[in-house]
Amino acid sequence: MATDPWQRHADAVARLAASYDAMPGDAPVRLAKSTTNLFRVRSASSAPGLDVSGLTGVIDIDAEARTAEVQGMCTYEDLVDATLPHGLIPLVVPQLRTITLGGAVTGLGIESTSFRNGLPHESVLEMDVFTGAGEVVTTRPGDDLFDAFPNSYGSLGYATRLRISLEQVPAYVALHHVRFDDAALMAKTIAEITETGEYDGQPVDGLDGVAFAPGELYLTLARWTDDATSVPGATTPSDYAGAKIFFRSLQEREHDLLTVYDYLWRWDTDWFWCSGAFGAQNPTVRRLWPRRLRRSDVYMRLLALDRRFDIADRLDRRAGRPQRERVVQDIEVPVERLPEFLAWFDAEIGMRPVWVCPLVSTGPDGQGGGRGWTTYPLAPGETYVNVGFWGTVHVGPEAPEGPRNRAIEAKVHELGGHKSLYSESFYDRETFDRLYRGDDLATVKRRYDPDDRLTNLYDKTVRKK
């Protein structure tokens, strides 16, 4: 076995290529990986997936240049474990531990640093993509493949290596939870913080929040610090991987202190607030639930069991409750339209809490201006707010048709926003191509997948192929 990390990487890419060559030409191309953070149900297939077993690590870290060479299937958990001893982290670390770097780039990742650092693909300096032609193409910002890759979800190929920028972090994160009774005032504050990088004279390094109810909204302002004594009322860092639950702390205390590591994974322990569906927030159950198993990938496996055996649906039928529609989505709207969306969402969907996270795309040119990304046309330099909501709504027999999800799709685009494609989508082909620039994507796909081996984006995300 090779000991040089670059040779091990080359060997892993060779195994990937061999597994691709061995696949029948008409077989669906999928990755053989044990975890997923997608909420799309796919058509069943008995075909073996691509061998990516050797593409899960960090190849090299240049602490002086603040860059890392990372394999595409490396999870952010493993990536942070490699960079944090150097006092460095990726510019954007998505909330869930098992999201992979390649997945966050070909999909879309976001977190509290996105208001100043954009999205994960915007800190990629160079990447190798294994294309539908069975070739590894090295691509950089400005190349057609690079610019079309974000939001392509494997329809153009798979990232095998990515060189990314890192940023310096101290030991701790000081949190300030600011309550708002009015969504318009919260939106105004988001815009001001994004513009100035500070709040009440203090720098803001991370920014996200939670809307618990129409009159109870919070922004969490994160400030990097080496001074653990600078947080009012905090003597030691809080621990939300144990008995305490992070999202509840927003309502319980104004100031808090976390280690950088615990801040990065503050949402993972309870899958935001979704762990409650499995009893993990019940104090008795929580004491018995091993700490190492309170994490998002465990909840995802439990959810898969529920889907397989229709547990929730069976219980609903027994209790005479209407059939559920799963409403699991992340959307973005311009910051000035956030109050309108939240008011509509309260009236038409009625699901709370919801997560809010500002972002500003830097665009392919990295300057916050000019053109947007090929398949996810955010206006560079403009402030958007991601709204995440994850749960079910009792709607009755029409639930399989997705009436609430269809209404959300229509409303988001009426407000000049966008919807991520990691979950269920219901667009017709014409609308989808208009919103996600299907013609531009098809042009790039023909160049790098001339035999059309890879499933196209519409079939993958809407038709569930």
C-alpha positions in Angstrom: 0.0 0.0 0.0 1.3 3.4 -0.9 2.4 5.6 2.0 2.7 8.9 0.1 -0.7 10.7 0.3 -0.6 11.9 -3.3 0.1 8.4 -4.5 -2.7 7.0 -2.4 -4.9 9.6 -4.0 -3.8 8.6 -7.5 -4.5 5.0 -6.7 -8.0 5.8 -5.4 -8.8 7.8 -8.6 -7.6 4.8 -10.6 -10.0 2.5 -8.7 -12.8 5.0 -9.3 -12.1 5.0 -13.0 -12.0 1.2 -13.1 -15.3 0.9 -11.4 -16.8 3.4 -13.9 -15.4 1.4 -16.8 -16.9 -1.8 -15.4 -20.4 -0.3 -15.3 -22.8 -1.2 -18.1 -23.3 1.7 -20.4 -27.1 1.9 -19.6 -26.7 1.6 -15.8 -27.4 4.7 -13.6 -24.2 6.2 -12.3 -24.2 6.6 -8.5 -21.7 6.8 -5.7 -21.2 3.8 -3.4 -21.2 5.8 -0.1 -22.7 4.9 3.2 -24.1 8.3 4.2 -26.4 10.9 2.6 -27.8 14.3 3.4 -30.3 14.3 0.5 -34.0 14.1 1.1 -34.9 12.9 -2.4 -36.3 9.4 -2.9 -34.6 7.8 -5.8 -35.7 5.0 -8.1 -34.3 1.7 -7.0 -31.3 0.2 -8.7 -29.3 -2.9 -8.3 -26.3 -1.6 -10.2 -23.1 -1.2 -8.1 -22.0 2.4 -7.3 -18.8 4.0 -8.1 -15.9 3.1 -5.9 -15.0 6.2 -3.9 -13.7 4.4 -0.9 -10.2 5.9 -1.2 -11.4 9.5 -1.7 -12.4 10.3 1.9 -9.4 12.1 3.4 -7.2 15.3 3.5 -4.2 15.0 1.3 -2.2 18.0 2.5 -2.6 21.2 4.5 -0.4 24.3 3.9 -0.8 26.2 7.1 1.2 29.2 5.9 -0.7 29.6 2.7 -4.0 28.7 4.5 -5.0 26.1 1.9 -5.9 22.4 2.0 -5.9 19.7 -0.7 -8.9 17.6 0.1 -10.5 14.6 -1.5 -14.1 14.9 -2.7 -15.7 12.4 -0.3 -14.0 13.8 2.8 -16.6 14.8 5.4 -16.5 18.2 7.0 -16.1 16.4 10.3 -12.8 14.8 9.1 -11.8 18.0 7.4 -12.2 20.1 10.5 -10.4 17.5 12.6 -7.4 17.9 10.2 -7.4 21.7 10.0 -8.3 22.8 13.5 -5.0 21.7 15.1 -3.5 24.3 12.8 -5.9 26.9 14.1 -7.7 26.9 10.7 -11.1 26.0 9.4 -12.7 26.1 5.9 -14.3 29.4 5.1 -17.8 27.8 5.3 -18.5 24.7 7.4 -22.0 23.4 6.8 -24.0 22.4 9.8 -23.9 18.6 9.6 -20.9 16.5 10.2 -21.2 14.0 7.3 -21.8 16.5 4.5 -18.8 16.0 2.2 -16.8 18.7 0.7 -17.6 17.5 -2.8 -21.2 17.3 -1.9 -21.3 20.8 -0.6 -19.7 22.1 -3.8 -21.8 20.1 -6.4 -24.8 20.8 -4.2 -25.0 23.9 -2.1 -23.7 24.3 1.5 -24.3 27.3 3.8 -23.6 28.3 7.3 -23.2 31.3 9.6 -20.1 32.6 7.9 -21.8 32.8 4.5 -22.8 36.4 5.0 -19.1 37.3 4.6 -17.6 34.2 2.9 -20.3 33.2 0.4 -21.0 29.5 -0.3 -18.5 26.6 0.0 -17.7 26.4 -3.7 -16.6 30.1 -3.6 -13.6 29.2 -1.6 -12.5 26.5 -4.0 -9.3 27.5 -5.8 -9.0 24.4 -8.0 -10.6 21.0 -8.4 -10.4 17.8 -10.3 -13.7 16.5 -11.6 -14.2 12.9 -12.8 -16.5 13.5 -15.8 -19.1 11.5 -17.7 -16.4 10.9 -20.3 -14.4 8.9 -17.8 -11.7 11.5 -17.6 -10.3 13.6 -14.7 -10.5 17.3 -15.7 -8.6 19.9 -13.6 -10.7 23.1 -13.5 -10.5 26.5 -11.9 -12.8 29.6 -11.5 -13.7 31.0 -14.9 -13.7 27.6 -16.6 -17.1 26.5 -18.0 -17.0 23.2 -16.0 -16.0 25.0 -12.7 -18.7 27.6 -13.0 -21.4 25.2 -13.9 -20.5 22.6 -11.2 -22.2 24.2 -8.2 -25.8 23.0 -8.0 -25.2 20.3 -10.7 -25.6 17.4 -8.2 -23.4 14.9 -10.1 -24.9 15.6 -13.5 -21.5 16.9 -14.7 -19.3 14.5 -12.7 -17.8 14.1 -9.3 -15.1 16.1 -7.5 -12.1 13.9 -6.6 -9.8 16.6 -5.3 -10.4 20.2 -4.3 -7.9 22.9 -3.2 -9.7 25.2 -0.8 -8.9 28.3 1.2 -8.9 28.2 5.0 -9.2 30.9 7.6 -7.7 31.5 11.0 -9.8 31.0 14.1 -9.1 31.4 17.8 -10.1 29.0 20.6 -13.6 30.3 21.4 -16.7 31.8 19.9 -18.7 34.4 21.9 -22.4 34.3 21.1 -25.0 37.1 21.5 -28.6 36.1 21.0 -30.6 39.2 20.0 -34.4 38.9 20.2 -36.8 40.6 17.7 -40.5 41.0 17.9 -40.7 42.1 14.3 -39.4 40.3 11.2 -38.9 43.6 9.3 -36.6 44.9 12.0 -34.7 41.6 12.0 -34.3 41.8 8.2 -33.0 45.4 8.5 -30.5 44.4 11.2 -29.3 41.5 8.9 -28.7 44.0 6.1 -26.8 46.3 8.4 -24.6 43.6 9.8 -23.8 42.3 6.3 -22.9 45.8 5.2 -20.7 46.7 8.2 -19.5 43.4 9.6 -20.5 44.5 13.1 -23.3 45.0 15.6 -23.4 47.6 18.4 -19.7 48.2 17.9 -18.6 44.6 18.1 -17.3 42.6 15.1 -19.6 39.8 13.8 -17.9 36.7 12.4 -20.9 34.4 12.2 -24.6 35.2 11.7 -27.7 33.0 11.7 -30.9 32.8 13.7 -34.2 31.1 14.5 -37.8 32.2 14.1 -39.7 30.5 16.8 -43.0 32.3 16.2 -44.2 35.4 14.3 -43.3 37.6 17.3 -40.3 35.7 18.6 -37.3 35.8 16.3 -33.6 35.6 17.3 -30.3 36.4 15.6 -27.2 34.7 16.9 -24.1 36.9 16.5 -20.9 35.0 16.7 -17.6 36.6 17.5 -14.2 34.8 17.3 -12.3 35.3 20.5 -9.3 34.0 22.5 -10.6 35.7 25.7 -13.0 33.4 27.5 -13.7 36.0 30.1 -15.2 38.5 27.6 -18.6 36.9 27.6 -21.0 38.2 30.2 -22.0 35.5 32.7 -19.9 32.8 31.0 -17.1 31.2 33.0 -16.6 28.1 31.0 -17.7 27.0 27.5 -21.2 25.5 27.3 -21.7 21.9 26.3 -24.7 21.3 24.0 -23.6 17.8 23.1 -24.7 16.6 26.5 -27.9 17.2 28.4 -28.4 20.8 27.2 -30.0 21.5 23.8 -28.6 24.3 21.7 -31.7 25.8 20.0 -33.4 26.2 23.3 -30.5 28.2 24.7 -31.4 31.1 22.3 -34.6 31.6 24.3 -32.9 31.1 27.7 -29.8 33.2 27.7 -28.6 36.4 25.9 -24.8 35.5 25.9 -23.0 32.3 25.6 -19.5 30.9 25.0 -18.5 27.8 23.0 -15.3 26.3 21.8 -14.8 26.7 18.0 -15.3 22.9 17.6 -18.6 22.9 19.5 -19.8 25.9 17.7 -19.2 24.3 14.3 -21.3 21.3 15.3 -23.9 23.0 17.5 -26.7 22.1 15.1 -25.6 18.6 14.4 -26.2 17.1 17.9 -29.9 17.6 17.6 -30.2 17.9 13.8 -31.2 21.5 14.6 -34.4 20.6 16.5 -35.5 17.5 14.5 -34.1 15.0 17.1 -37.3 15.6 19.0 -39.1 13.4 16.6 -37.0 10.4 17.9 -37.4 11.3 21.6 -33.8 12.5 21.9 -34.9 15.7 23.6 -36.8 13.9 26.3 -34.6 14.2 29.4 -35.0 10.5 30.4 -34.4 9.3 26.8 -31.5 11.7 26.5 -29.7 10.3 29.5 -29.9 6.8 28.1 -29.1 7.8 24.5 -25.3 7.5 24.1 -23.6 10.9 23.5 -21.7 9.5 20.5 -25.0 8.5 18.8 -26.6 12.0 19.2 -25.7 13.2 15.7 -27.3 13.8 12.4 -26.3 10.7 10.5 -27.8 8.5 13.2 -31.1 10.4 12.9 -30.9 10.0 9.2 -30.7 6.3 9.5 -33.7 6.3 11.9 -35.6 8.3 9.3 -34.7 5.8 6.7 -36.2 3.1 8.9 -39.4 5.1 9.3 -39.7 5.5 5.5 -39.0 1.8 4.9 -41.7 0.6 7.3 -44.1 3.6 7.1 -44.1 3.9 10.9 -45.3 7.5 11.2 -48.0 6.9 8.5 -49.2 3.8 10.2 -49.5 5.6 13.5 -51.4 8.5 11.8 -53.9 6.1 10.2 -54.5 4.3 13.5 -55.1 7.7 15.2 -57.3 9.0 12.4 -55.0 11.8 11.5 -54.8 13.2 7.9 -51.9 12.0 5.7 -48.7 13.9 6.1 -46.8 15.9 3.5 -43.0 16.1 4.1 -41.9 19.7 3.9 -38.1 19.7 4.0 -36.6 22.6 2.1 -34.0 25.4 2.1 -34.8 28.5 0.2 -33.2 31.9 -0.3 -35.0 35.2 -0.7 -33.6 38.7 -0.9 -33.2 40.1 2.6 -35.9 42.8 2.0 -38.4 40.1 1.1 -37.8 38.0 4.2 -40.7 39.5 6.3 -43.1 38.8 3.4 -42.0 35.2 3.1 -42.2 34.5 6.8 -45.7 36.0 7.0 -46.8 33.9 4.1 -45.1 30.8 5.5 -46.9 31.3 8.8 -50.3 31.7 7.2 -50.0 28.9 4.6 -47.6 26.3 6.0 -47.6 27.0 9.7 -44.4 25.2 10.6 -42.1 26.6 13.2 -39.3 27.0 14.2 -37.4 27.8 11.1 -33.7 28.6 10.6 -32.5 31.8 9.0 -29.0 32.3 7.6 -27.8 35.3 5.5 -25.5 34.8 2.5 -23.8 37.0 0.0 -22.5 35.3 -3.1 -19.1 36.5 -4.3 -19.8 35.2 -7.9 -17.5 33.3 -10.1 -15.2 36.3 -10.3 -14.8 36.4 -6.6 -15.4 40.1 -6.4 -19.0 40.3 -5.4 -20.1 41.6 -8.8 -20.7 40.7 -12.4 -22.2 37.4 -13.5 -23.7 34.7 -11.3 -23.1 31.0 -11.2 -24.3 29.1 -14.2 -26.9 26.8 -12.6 -27.8 28.8 -9.4 -28.1 32.4 -10.5 -27.7 34.3 -7.2 -26.9 38.0 -7.9 -23.3 38.4 -6.7 -22.9 41.0 -3.9 -26.6 41.0 -3.0 -27.8 39.9 0.4 -30.1 36.9 0.6 -31.5 35.0 3.6 -31.7 31.2 3.6 -34.8 29.9 5.3 -34.6 26.3 6.3 -37.6 24.3 7.5 -37.8 20.6 8.1 -40.8 18.6 9.1 -44.3 17.4 8.1 -47.7 18.9 7.7 -51.0 17.0 7.9 -52.7 17.8 4.6 -54.9 14.7 3.8 -55.1 12.5 0.7 -53.5 15.1 -1.6 -50.2 14.8 0.3 -48.5 12.7 -2.4 -49.0 15.5 -4.9 -47.0 17.9 -2.7 -49.4 20.9 -2.5 -47.4 22.7 0.2 -44.1 22.2 -1.5 -45.5 23.4 -4.8 -46.9 26.5 -3.1 -43.5 27.2 -1.6 -41.8 26.8 -4.9 -44.2 29.3 -6.5 -43.9 31.8 -3.6 -40.1 31.7 -3.4 -39.7 32.6 -7.1 -42.4 35.2 -6.9 -40.2 36.9 -4.3 -37.1 36.7 -6.5 -35.6 33.8 -4.5 -34.2 30.3 -5.2 -34.8 26.9 -3.8 -32.1 24.3 -3.1 -32.5 20.9 -4.8 -31.4 18.5 -2.1 -35.0 17.6 -1.4 -38.2 17.0 -3.3 -39.0 19.3 -6.2 -42.1 19.5 -8.4 -41.3 21.9 -11.3 -42.3 21.2 -14.8 -39.3 21.0 -17.2 -39.8 24.5 -18.8 -40.0 26.2 -15.4 -37.0 24.3 -14.1 -34.8 25.1 -17.1 -35.8 28.8 -16.8 -35.0 29.0 -13.1 -31.8 26.9 -13.2 -30.5 27.8 -16.6 -31.0 24.4 -18.1 -29.8 25.3 -21.5 -26.5 26.5 -20.2 -26.0 23.4 -18.1 -26.9 21.2 -21.1 -24.2 22.9 -23.2 -21.5 22.1 -20.6 -22.8 18.6 -20.1 -22.5 17.8 -23.8 -18.9 18.8 -23.7 -17.9 16.7 -20.6 -20.4 13.9 -20.9 -20.8 13.4 -24.7 -22.4 9.9 -24.3 -24.9 11.2 -21.8 -23.8 8.6 -19.2 -24.7 10.8 -16.2 -28.3 11.5 -15.2 -29.3 15.1 -16.1 -30.1 17.6 -13.3 -33.9 17.6 -14.0 -34.2 13.9 -14.0 -32.1 13.5 -10.9 -33.8 16.2 -8.8 -37.4 16.3 -10.0 -38.1 12.9 -11.7 -36.0 11.1 -9.0 -34.0 9.0 -11.4 
